[in-house]
Amino acid sequence: MSDPAFIDQIMAVMEAAFDPAWGEAWNRRQLTDALMLPNTFAVLISESGEELTDYSSQVAAGFVLSRNAPGEEELLLIAVRPEFRRRGLAEKLVDALKAQAGARGAEKIFLEMRQNNPAQTLYRKLGFQPIGRRQDYYLFADGSRMDAITFCLMNKNV
Ligand SMILES: CC(C)(COP(=O)(O)OP(=O)(O)OC[C@H]1O[C@@H](n2cnc3c(N)ncnc32)[C@H](O)[C@@H]1OP(=O)(O)O)[C@@H](O)C(=O)NCCC(=O)NCCS
């Protein structure tokens, strides 16, 4: 999906949600290039928890971006605007991802995150299991490094 209004909505959440200290937000070019690929998908959610259908008039409070491969899905990014956090929106986004990825045949959902990201609590609550650790995987601008943890969820929505 390369509709500019769709990209605008995701970028607005991206810029509001990610702490620049970690350099994890994607730029517009990265996002647009990714969404040109037929196996990359985004779900957008409103403040009230409904999936966005009209990208020009509704405002996104959060999004989840994922990539499909045969039998599996990778959660690439999930974000919710700071003012709408801790209301269950990320849980709803993961539920929508599970349903949509299931319809694409994804029996497993993988993700990778830096080890100190508080989102880990969310993933564990939703049933993701840690399956691996990549030592010193992330390199930051100050030269420091941090491990990545890989999580996997068995998707029952297939
Ligand atoms: C991670 C993020 C998407 C969570 O969004 P959210 O809408 O606030 O999450 P939810 O309200 O659905 O949280 C559900 C549960 O997950 C856990 N949780 C979510 N955020 C948490 C946090 N910052 N610290 C600890 N637990 C957290 C809690 O158990 C929470 O339930 P509770 O509020 O009843 O305690 C949001 O904080 C965010 O956008 N962070 C910046 C981007 C980011 O780092 N994304 C992850 C890597 S791509």
The ligand as a MOL file (V3000), in Angstrom:
LIG
                    3D

  0  0  0     0  0            999 V3000
M  V30 BEGIN CTAB
M  V30 COUNTS 48 50 0 0 0
M  V30 BEGIN ATOM
M  V30 1 C 5.1780 -0.7140 23.3500 0
M  V30 2 C 3.9260 0.1020 23.0320 0
M  V30 3 C 3.5250 -0.1590 21.5980 0
M  V30 4 C 2.7950 -0.3780 23.9710 0
M  V30 5 O 1.5850 0.2770 23.5930 0
M  V30 6 P 0.3210 0.3790 24.5860 0
M  V30 7 O -0.8810 0.6760 23.7610 0
M  V30 8 O 0.6380 1.3010 25.7040 0
M  V30 9 O 0.2300 -1.0930 25.1620 0
M  V30 10 P -1.0660 -1.7390 25.8710 0
M  V30 11 O -1.8660 -0.6970 26.5600 0
M  V30 12 O -1.7870 -2.6020 24.8810 0
M  V30 13 O -0.3430 -2.6470 26.9680 0
M  V30 14 C -0.8380 -3.9160 27.2940 0
M  V30 15 C 0.0100 -4.4690 28.4240 0
M  V30 16 O 1.3830 -4.5610 28.0120 0
M  V30 17 C 2.2380 -4.1990 29.1110 0
M  V30 18 N 2.9320 -2.9380 28.7950 0
M  V30 19 C 2.7130 -2.1080 27.7520 0
M  V30 20 N 3.5930 -1.0740 27.7760 0
M  V30 21 C 4.3810 -1.2690 28.8570 0
M  V30 22 C 5.4700 -0.5440 29.4260 0
M  V30 23 N 5.9420 0.5890 28.8640 0
M  V30 24 N 6.0440 -1.0070 30.5440 0
M  V30 25 C 5.6120 -2.1590 31.1250 0
M  V30 26 N 4.5550 -2.8980 30.6280 0
M  V30 27 C 3.9640 -2.4580 29.5110 0
M  V30 28 C 1.3310 -4.0490 30.3140 0
M  V30 29 O 1.1940 -5.3310 30.9100 0
M  V30 30 C 0.0360 -3.6260 29.6640 0
M  V30 31 O -1.1030 -3.9190 30.4460 0
M  V30 32 P -1.5260 -2.8980 31.6340 0
M  V30 33 O -1.5580 -1.5020 31.0530 0
M  V30 34 O -2.8810 -3.4230 32.0240 0
M  V30 35 O -0.4930 -3.0460 32.7050 0
M  V30 36 C 4.1560 1.6190 23.2810 0
M  V30 37 O 4.6720 1.7980 24.5680 0
M  V30 38 C 5.0990 2.2650 22.2740 0
M  V30 39 O 4.6580 2.7520 21.2360 0
M  V30 40 N 6.4250 2.2980 22.5910 0
M  V30 41 C 7.4060 2.9580 21.7090 0
M  V30 42 C 7.6600 2.1450 20.4630 0
M  V30 43 C 8.3080 0.8060 20.7940 0
M  V30 44 O 9.2710 0.7250 21.5370 0
M  V30 45 N 7.7520 -0.2820 20.2030 0
M  V30 46 C 8.2100 -1.6380 20.4550 0
M  V30 47 C 9.3550 -2.0220 19.6040 0
M  V30 48 S 9.0050 -1.9460 17.8560 0
M  V30 END ATOM
M  V30 BEGIN BOND
M  V30 1 1 1 2
M  V30 2 1 2 3
M  V30 3 1 2 4
M  V30 4 1 2 36
M  V30 5 1 4 5
M  V30 6 1 5 6
M  V30 7 2 6 7
M  V30 8 1 6 8
M  V30 9 1 6 9
M  V30 10 1 9 10
M  V30 11 2 10 11
M  V30 12 1 10 12
M  V30 13 1 10 13
M  V30 14 1 13 14
M  V30 15 1 14 15
M  V30 16 1 15 16
M  V30 17 1 15 30
M  V30 18 1 16 17
M  V30 19 1 17 18
M  V30 20 1 17 28
M  V30 21 1 18 19
M  V30 22 1 18 27
M  V30 23 2 19 20
M  V30 24 1 20 21
M  V30 25 1 21 22
M  V30 26 2 21 27
M  V30 27 1 22 23
M  V30 28 2 22 24
M  V30 29 1 24 25
M  V30 30 2 25 26
M  V30 31 1 26 27
M  V30 32 1 28 29
M  V30 33 1 28 30
M  V30 34 1 30 31
M  V30 35 1 31 32
M  V30 36 2 32 33
M  V30 37 1 32 34
M  V30 38 1 32 35
M  V30 39 1 36 37
M  V30 40 1 36 38
M  V30 41 2 38 39
M  V30 42 1 38 40
M  V30 43 1 40 41
M  V30 44 1 41 42
M  V30 45 1 42 43
M  V30 46 2 43 44
M  V30 47 1 43 45
M  V30 48 1 45 46
M  V30 49 1 46 47
M  V30 50 1 47 48
M  V30 END BOND
M  V30 END CTAB
M  END
